[in-house]
């Protein structure tokens, strides 16, 4: 990410990762119950908040910090799409 306020990270992979995570949560809820789905969702939320805190400590602010934390949490979706 450019520090001059330029374009941030590409979030298209983050959207794919979020959709795959939501589908996986639905499958977990269906087969294992809502409690396990909430536990997995809580872990994803904790990871996002941890990434956001680290980015904030390192100087990221505002929408760019949220975007970078989103990509840090769900950016693995780039590897799902060929």
Helices and strands as residue ranges (DSSP letters): H 12-32, H 34-57, H 62-74, G 75-79
